[in-house]
Amino acid sequence: MPASFTLEPRLTVETATLLRAELRGRPGAVLDASGVRHLGAAALQVLLAARAEMGAALVLRDPSDAMREALAATGAESLLEGGAA
């Protein structure tokens, strides 16, 4: 069973570092993105790297409107494909 995490409301450089440490080496993860209000560039890079490593085993659950808008604005909607639940 993949690990499950609730993402912080503000995904910044600091939270990106913690998220990267939590995700490193895991075969999959379910990330509750319902409370995300801000997605910074460093956190986006962590999520994209995790998707590259885990593929569809990285699931963004209930992405907030702010998360969806940030992913669309950066062209990273692929994070929602296949893994959005």
Protein Blocks (a to p, Z undefined) as FASTA:
>chain_A
ZZdddddfbdcfklmmmmmmmmgopabdcddfklpcbdcfklmmmmmmmmmmnmmmlcce
hiafklmmmmmmnopmmmmgojaZZ
